Amino acid sequence: MSVSASMVKELREQTGAGMMECKKALVAAEGNTEKAIELLRKSGQANAEKKSSRVAADGRIAIAVDGNKAAIAEINSETDFVARGENFIEFAEAVVDAALTSSVEDVGALSTTTLSDGRMIETARTDLVAKVGENISVRRFERVEAADHLGNYTHGARIGVLVSLSGGNAELARDVAMHVAASNPLCVDEDGVPADMLERERRIITEQAADSGKPAEIVEKMVSGRVAKFLREITLLGQSFVKDPDVSVGKLLKSAGATVTAFVRYELGEGIEKKQ
């Protein structure tokens, strides 16, 4: 049967595929739209496999909140242009909503979770790949359940933070989340600093101080002071609060009778090598 321009246009609107791809699919399906959609999805799956080797280092950090529970997820694309598109944003929001409501613990299991439109996340992902022509990936997600107050903060779509606060109030929880976004602490306090990292830093500082030629007792004081400074810089409680640098986050929390029980900070593309 002949394929009309209106049929091609309708299929394109439903799938987002190119005009020629839609026409070819309709011809192959003898004008049956449902079969044509299936053919496009199959070809989209093939395209997704070809594109899966391409680096997806752009995208967005998405957060979903429900009461004192929240989820944060990183969904990647190859370019900022696609990441700013409505289709990608809708997909990212659907993924983080599913991460919040499901009980799965890893991305592989999350990919089989069903969305509100009946598709699995993996199916929605490959459909989006076919539509936008870029590799799309769900990189990671995490959930946080707050002790008393949940703070969340996003800097654009590139940095996202969740904070669980015991004591304090909602405003303080958000302020701490904003601080974490800006200052990127490694952990809450000194107890969370990996022993090997601390030992390596101490060794480097000791060697630098020894090269100064100062007496041993002075070198020891130099090392102690520099190690303490290092710990203040990388721990949340030791850092100067971004909204009032004269006060440490630790003192701020103590004055409010609050403690941070957990925080998660995602920065888009961190750890991904992107070809320039």
C-alpha positions in Angstrom: 0.0 0.0 0.0 1.1 3.6 -0.5 2.4 5.6 2.5 1.0 9.1 2.8 2.9 12.1 4.2 0.3 12.4 7.0 1.1 8.8 8.1 4.8 9.6 8.2 4.2 12.8 10.1 2.0 11.0 12.7 4.6 8.2 13.2 7.3 10.8 13.6 5.3 12.6 16.2 4.8 9.4 18.1 8.4 8.2 18.0 10.6 11.2 17.4 12.4 9.2 14.7 13.6 10.9 11.4 11.2 11.3 8.4 13.0 8.8 6.2 13.2 6.2 9.0 9.5 6.6 9.6 8.7 6.2 5.9 10.9 3.1 5.6 9.3 1.5 8.7 5.8 2.2 7.4 6.6 0.7 4.0 8.1 -2.4 5.6 5.1 -2.7 7.9 2.7 -2.2 5.0 1.2 0.9 6.6 0.5 -0.7 10.0 1.6 2.0 12.5 2.0 -0.4 15.4 4.2 -2.7 13.5 6.2 0.4 12.2 6.7 1.5 15.8 8.0 -1.9 16.7 10.4 -1.9 13.8 11.7 1.5 14.8 12.2 0.3 18.4 14.1 -2.7 17.1 16.3 -0.5 15.0 16.6 1.9 17.9 17.8 -0.9 20.1 20.5 -1.7 17.5 21.5 2.0 17.4 21.6 2.1 21.2 24.0 -0.8 21.2 26.3 0.9 18.7 26.2 4.1 20.7 26.8 2.5 24.1 30.5 2.6 23.6 30.5 6.4 23.3 31.3 8.4 26.4 28.3 9.9 28.1 29.8 12.5 30.5 27.2 15.2 30.4 23.6 15.0 31.6 22.0 16.0 34.9 21.7 15.2 38.5 18.1 14.6 39.6 16.6 14.5 43.1 13.2 13.2 44.2 11.8 13.8 47.7 8.9 12.2 49.6 8.6 13.4 53.2 11.8 12.4 55.0 13.0 10.1 52.2 14.8 11.1 49.1 16.7 9.7 46.1 19.5 11.2 44.0 20.6 9.9 40.6 23.0 10.8 37.8 21.7 10.3 34.3 24.3 10.9 31.5 24.1 12.1 27.9 26.9 12.9 25.5 26.1 16.6 25.2 24.6 19.4 27.2 22.3 20.1 24.3 20.5 16.8 24.8 20.7 17.1 28.6 18.6 20.3 28.4 16.0 18.7 26.2 12.5 18.1 27.5 12.6 14.4 26.7 15.9 13.8 28.6 14.7 15.8 31.6 11.4 13.8 31.8 13.5 10.5 31.6 15.8 11.7 34.4 12.9 12.6 36.6 11.2 9.3 35.9 14.4 7.4 36.8 14.9 9.2 40.1 11.2 8.8 41.0 11.6 5.0 40.4 14.8 4.9 42.4 12.9 6.5 45.4 9.9 4.2 45.3 11.6 0.9 44.5 13.7 -1.2 46.8 16.4 -2.2 44.4 20.0 -1.5 45.3 21.9 -1.2 42.1 21.6 0.3 38.6 21.2 -3.1 36.9 18.2 -4.0 39.0 16.8 -0.4 38.6 16.9 -0.8 34.8 14.2 -3.5 35.0 11.9 -1.3 37.1 8.7 -0.4 35.4 7.8 3.3 34.9 4.3 4.8 35.1 3.8 4.4 31.3 4.4 0.6 31.6 7.9 0.6 30.1 10.9 -0.7 31.9 13.6 1.9 32.4 15.9 0.1 30.0 13.3 0.2 27.3 12.7 3.9 27.9 16.4 4.5 27.8 16.9 2.8 24.4 13.9 4.5 23.0 15.4 7.8 24.1 18.7 6.9 22.5 17.0 6.2 19.2 15.1 9.5 19.5 18.1 11.8 20.4 20.9 10.0 18.6 23.2 9.9 21.6 24.3 7.4 24.2 22.2 7.8 27.4 23.1 6.0 30.6 21.8 5.7 34.2 25.1 5.9 36.1 24.3 5.7 39.8 21.6 6.4 42.4 21.4 6.6 46.2 18.6 6.9 48.8 18.7 8.9 52.1 16.2 8.6 54.9 16.5 11.6 57.3 16.7 11.1 61.0 14.7 14.3 61.7 15.2 16.8 58.8 16.1 16.2 55.2 18.0 18.8 53.3 18.4 18.9 49.6 20.1 21.3 47.2 20.9 21.4 43.5 23.3 23.7 41.7 21.8 23.8 38.3 21.6 20.2 37.1 25.3 19.6 37.7 25.6 19.2 41.5 23.1 17.6 43.8 23.2 17.0 47.6 21.1 15.2 50.2 21.6 15.7 53.9 20.1 13.9 56.9 20.0 15.9 60.0 19.3 14.8 63.6 17.9 17.8 65.5 18.0 21.3 64.1 15.4 22.3 61.6 14.6 22.2 57.9 16.3 25.5 57.1 19.5 24.3 58.7 19.3 21.1 56.8 19.1 23.0 53.5 21.9 25.4 54.5 24.2 22.4 55.3 23.2 20.8 51.9 24.1 24.1 50.2 27.5 24.1 52.0 28.2 20.5 50.9 27.5 21.4 47.3 29.8 24.4 47.5 32.7 23.0 49.6 32.7 19.3 48.7 33.7 17.7 52.0 35.0 14.2 51.9 33.2 13.0 55.0 31.3 14.2 58.0 34.2 14.1 60.5 37.8 12.9 61.1 36.6 9.4 61.9 35.4 9.1 58.3 38.8 9.9 56.7 40.3 6.7 55.2 43.4 5.7 57.2 45.6 5.2 54.1 44.7 8.8 52.9 45.6 10.3 56.3 48.9 8.3 56.4 49.9 9.3 52.9 49.2 13.0 53.7 51.1 12.8 57.0 54.0 11.3 55.2 54.1 14.0 52.6 53.8 16.8 55.1 56.5 15.2 57.3 58.9 15.0 54.3 58.2 18.6 53.4 58.7 19.8 57.0 61.9 17.8 57.4 63.3 19.6 54.3 63.0 22.9 56.1 66.1 22.2 58.2 64.3 23.2 61.4 64.9 21.4 64.7 63.0 18.1 65.3 60.6 19.6 67.9 59.7 22.4 65.5 59.2 19.9 62.6 56.8 17.9 64.8 54.7 21.0 65.6 54.7 21.9 61.9 53.5 18.4 61.0 50.7 18.4 63.6 49.5 21.8 62.5 49.4 21.0 58.8 47.7 17.6 59.4 45.0 19.4 61.5 44.6 22.0 58.8 44.2 19.2 56.2 41.5 17.5 58.3 39.6 20.7 58.7 39.6 21.3 55.0 38.3 17.8 54.0 35.7 17.2 56.8 32.3 18.7 56.9 32.4 19.6 60.6 35.9 21.2 60.2 35.1 23.4 57.2 34.2 27.1 57.5 30.5 27.5 56.9 30.0 29.1 53.4 27.4 31.6 54.7 29.5 32.6 57.7 33.2 31.8 57.2 34.0 32.8 60.8 32.0 29.8 62.1 32.8 26.1 61.4 30.0 23.8 60.3 30.7 21.8 63.5 30.1 24.9 65.7 27.0 25.9 63.7 25.5 22.4 64.2 26.4 22.3 67.9 24.8 25.7 68.5 21.6 24.3 67.0 21.7 21.0 68.8 22.0 19.2 65.5 24.2 16.5 64.0 24.6 15.3 60.4 23.9 11.6 60.2 24.6 11.2 56.5 25.1 13.2 53.3 25.4 12.4 49.6 27.0 14.7 47.0 26.9 13.9 43.3 28.7 16.1 40.8 27.9 15.5 37.1 30.6 13.5 35.3 33.0 13.2 38.2 35.4 10.4 37.5 34.4 10.1 33.8 37.1 10.8 31.3 35.6 12.8 28.4 37.3 13.2 25.1 37.7 16.8 24.1 
